[in-house]
Amino acid sequence: MIPVPIAAQWHKINIITRKLLNLLPGSNKIIVDASSRTPAEIIQQLQQHQNCDTILLTNGDVWRNSNDVQLLNFFDKNKSTKFFIQHLGYHNSKPMPNAWEVSFNGFYFSRIITELNIKTSLAPLGFGCLNRTPRFHRTWLAYQLWSQGVIDNVVFSIRDVTEYTDYLRVKLESQPGWADFFQHVPMHHPGTDQGNVNDHSVIHLAYQTFCNIVTESETEWFKIDTVIPTPVITEKTWKPFLSCQIPIFYAAQGQLEYLKSFGFEVFEDILPAGYDNMGTIDKAQAIVDVVARGRDWIADIYVKNSHKIQHNHELAVSDKVEQMMFDRVVDFVYN
């Protein structure tokens, strides 16, 4: 499989976003890219389009600012304009009479369509887990897998963790053996490419395993004095379905319920009860416990549930989920 260039992936997302805009009410409509911008920067952009009656703010991480007081005040002062805030989370909401938060996963539309590839019981590797940016939850999982002696059960990678938040420093540097663990990163499984690129493909050795441990971009936003849930789904979530693997999602609370609502099998029976609503720390231990059961155990689960793997793949390569995403937006906005 040849990786799809990132520019081509974003082109596909832009086409779909334009289609989403066309479904929204209004005659003078525009898309404003609000990714990775502060509320003040977003408002500055919006002020350039005050003649529009509908504005769709994209892409993805604008959810961080969607309930910001500055933005809400701006929306309130511009009551004649309808603001639609597209995000990568799980739920729709309406914070103001003229503002809608719309759950619409553009990354799903840029997925790479793959052929069915059910693994046989002879496949040598049990678990895969790729980590590019060493965020807190990923570093915490790496440390737990390493400190509990099961990391060799995983095709695992993580980059250098020298740049980490104050919360991570306080939490991790107090852990037994942290200094020794720190000497082992970056981590790359033998025989794998160290230049792990976010190209949406599933050609890495980690995708030839029975089970893919998906460490999403966010789980919770950790600060010294608070923890804020951050539901977000990127291209990572869709990969196990396309690569015919059992998925374990290390993500925000509610992700399994969201995926089940589209008809995906999420293999909750291999996880402890209530896993979907656990916090980051408890989920990490649950994953370690699963990995500790080993390659033969997960291979047996895989073979016995190959029909579920096939179902997930067939659903992911069809247009059913795409249509459901559009339908949910239309139903939310107009009903």
N, C-alpha and C positions, 0 to 999 in steps of 0.2 A: 504494500500500500504506500503510495506517495503522499507525504504530508501536504496539506493544503496551505498555501501561503496565508499568513495572518491578514494581509490586506484583503484577500479574497473573502475570508471569513467575515470581516467587518463590512464588506460590501453587501454580503447576503443579509446581515443584520440590518443595515441601513434600508435595504429594500423592504424588509418586513416591517420596520418601524414606519415607513411611509404608508404601508398598507394599513397599519394600526391607526395612523392619523386620519386616513380617509374614512374610517368607521366612526370617528368621533363627531359630535355635533359642531356646527359652525360653518361659516362660509369663507372666512378669512383666517386660515389656520397655518401654523408654523411649528417646526420642531426646533427646540433649543437644547443643545448638548450641554448638560449640566454635570457631567462626570468629573469627579475629583476637584470640584470647585467649592469654595466656601459660600455660605449664605450671601455675604456681601457681593461676591463675584457673580453669583447667580442672579441677584437682583439687578446688578449692573447690566447683565445680558438682557434681562426681561424688559428693562426700561427702553431698550432699543426697538421693542415690538409692541408698544402700547396701542397701536392701531389694530391689532389682531383680536379677534373675538375668541379664539381657541389657541392655547399654547400647550404643546406636549413636551415635557421635560424628560430627557433621557441622559444617560444610559446607566442603569444599575445602581450605582452607589449614591445617587441623589437621595435615596432613602435615609441616609445619615442625617440629612438636613430637613427632611420633609415636615417635621413638627417644630422647626426652629421659629422662635418668636419673630425674628426679623422677616422671615418669609411669610408667615401667617399674617403679619401686619400689612405686608405688601399686597397679598391676595385680598385682604379686607378693603384696602384702599382702591382696588381695581375690580370692583364687583361686577362690572360689565364683561369682564374677561373670564373665561373658563380655563382653569389650570389643571392639567392631567400630569401627575407625577408617576412616571413608569419606574418600577423597581424590580429587583430580582428576588423578592421575598415570597411569602406564601399566601398572603391575604390582601383583599381589597378593603379600602376604608375611605371615609369621606370626612376629613377633618374640618372642612368649612363648606358652606353652601355652594361656593364656586370653585372648590378644589377636590379632586379625586386622586387617591393613591391607587395606582393600578398595578396589580401583579401580572407581569408579562415577561416571560423568560426568553429574551432575544437569543441567548446562547443556544437554546434548543434548536432554533432554526438554522444554526450554522454547524450542526453536528455533521459528522462524516458518515454516510450510509455504508454499512459493511455487510459482508456476507455472513450467513450463519456459520458459526465455528464452535460447535459443541466439543468440549475437551473430553478425551478418553481418560479412563482411570489410571493410565500409564504416565500421564503428564507428571513431570518430576517435582514441580514446585507448588506449594500450598497457597501462599498469600503474597500479594503485591501491594506496595504503598509508596507512591512517589510524592516528594515534597520539595517544591522549588523555593518559595519564600519561607524562611524559618520563623513563622509567627508563633505566638506563645503556645497555642494548642498543639501544633505540630511538634515543637521542641519538647513539650511535656510528654507527648505520646512516645517520641523517640527515646527520651530518658527512661520512661517506664518500661518499654520493651527491652532496652539495654540493661537496666538495673535488675530486672526480673529474669534475665537470661534467656529470652525467647526471640531476640531480634534476628537470630540466624534462621528463624522459620519464615522470614519475610524477605522478599526482594524489595529492599528498602533504600531510599535515598533522602538526604536532606543536605541543604547547603550550609555554609558557615553561619554560626549563630552568634557572632561577635556583636552584631547590631540587634539588640533586643530592648524591650521596654523596661521601665522601672519595675512594673509589676512582675515581669518575668525574672528580672534580676533578684528581687526580694524572694520570690517563690522558689526559684531554682537553686540559687547559690546556697540556700540553707539545706538542700537535700543531701543525704549521705552519698558520697561518691561523685558529686557533681564535677569536681575538678578532674577526676579520671575520665568521666564521660566527655567532658569538654575537649579532651585530647583526641577523641575518636571522631570528631566532626570536622569537616563535612564527611558524610557517610555515603558511599556508593557501593551497591552490591557488585561483587566480582563479575566481570563480563558485560556490564551495562554501560551505556553511554553517559558520561558525566555531564555532558552538555544538554541536560534535559530541557527541551524547548516546548513552550506552550503552543502547540500547533493543532490541538484538538484531535490528533490521531491516536491510534491504539496499537502502535507498532513496537512499543517498548516491551522488553522481557517481562515486566510486571503485569502486562495484560495477557500473558500466556498462563498465568496462574489460575487456580480454581476460584480464588476469592480476592476481590479488589477492595482494599480499605481506602475509602475516599476521604481525604482530609480537605474539606471545603475551605474556601478562602476565609470564611468567618465561622465562628461558633458563638462566642460571646465577646463583648468588648470589655477587656480587663483594665481597670484602673486600681489605684491603691485602695480606694475606699468604696468601690462599687463594681458590680458586674452587670452589663447591659446585654440582653440577648440580641443577636444580630443575624436574623434569618436572611440568607442569601444563597442562591443556587447559580453556579457557573457551569462551564462546559464539563467540569470534573464529574459532576453528578451523573451525567448521561453516559459516561464512558463504559461502566460495567455492563449496562444493557446492550451496548453496541459491540462489546468485546466478548459477550457471552460468559460472564462471570457472576458469581454470587456477590452482591454488594453489601458492604458494611459502611454506613455513612457516619463519619465523625463530623457532625454539623450541628446547627442550632436546633433547639427544641421545636418539634413539629414537622420536621422534614419528612419523616416516614409517612405521616398522615397525609401530607401534601402529595407525595408520590403515589400513594395508594389511591388517592382521589382520581388519578388518571388511569388507574387500572394496573399499575406495576406491582409485581411481587417483590417485597422488600425483606423477606427472610427473617422476620421478627422472632421466629421460633428458635434461632440459634443464639439469640441475645437474651439477657435477663429481662424479666417483666418490667415494663415502665421505661425501657431504654430511651424511647423517643423523647421523653420529658426530663431525662437526666441532664445535669450540667456537664461542662467540659471535663472536669476532673473525674467524675464517676464514669463517664463514657470511656475515658482512656483505660481505666481499670477493666471495664467490661470487655474491651477489645483485646487487652493483654490476656485475659482469661480464655477468650476464644482462640487466640493464636497459640496459646500454650497447649491446646488439645492436639495440635500437630497436623501435618500434611495428610496422613491417612484418614483422619477423622473428617476433615473438610472435603477430601476427595469422595468419601462415601456419601456425605450430604449432597455433594454436587451430582453424583451419578443418580441418586435416588430422586433428585428434583430437576433433572435435565428438562422435563416438560415445562417447568416454570422459567428456566433459562431461555428456552425457545420462545415462550410466550412474551417475555420481556423484550427479546430481540425483535420479534415480529411487530410488537407495538411501537418500539422505538424507530423502526425504519418505515413505518406507515405514516400517513398524515393525520391520524386520529387525534393525537395529542395536540398537534398544531391547531386543528380546528377547535378543540375544546378550549384552548387558550384564548382564541379569538372570541368564541361564544361566551366565555365567562366575562370578558371585558364588556361586550355588548349588553349582556344581561344586567351587569352591575350598573352601567352608565344609564341605561334607558328604562330600567324597571325599578 
